[in-house]
Amino acid sequence: FQATKPRKNLMSRLFFIHGYVESPAIFDALAPLLPGHEHVRVSVEAAFKCWKQSDNVTARSLAEYIAQGHHITPDDVVIGHSMGGWIAINIKELTGCR
């Protein structure tokens, strides 16, 4: 899990979250077609490997972990596919991102 640092500029970042048993590569064809200052492909598998979760894992708790690790703000855009979409919805509720 490669967390991102808080950013100093306010350009939108695009976060891509893949679905179950997929990889961030699922967005390789789409990402270059979309605007954004920085594209961040979140690896759900890598996030799980680094996460020291003590309670039950839910889409909401994973969303909190990813949002905090990447410092996702209302200026960011999150795109998810399949299970990644469910995680993205929770990140949007938590952070106000688009």
URWOFEN-V900084 format. One line per field, one symbol per residue. phi: phi as a letter, one per 20 degrees, with the letter a starting at -180 (. if undefined). Layout:
phi = ???
This chain:
phi = .dfdegdeedffddddceegldcgfgegfegfedfpfcdceeeffffffefdeddfecgffffffffffdlfcffeccccdlgfffffffffffdmfe
